[in-house]
């Protein structure tokens, strides 16, 4: 099916149906996660950041704290 036809069909769905479809799509992507290779530049960046972390040059933050801070900032 062509992407524009798929988009037209999606637009006809109700919001709950769209949410279910989105979850189904994410689930299908998760099943294939091993088939998608990571670009070399991204591997290099992750290695660089992990090295900085191991050397104590990078401070980690709890995601809950960041989430709360962002929610407070953007009320």
Secondary structure, DSSP 8 states (H G I E B T S, - for coil): --HHHHHHHHHHS-HHHHHHHHHHHHHHHHHTGGGS---HHHHHHHHHHHHHHHTT-S----HHHHHHHHHHHT-
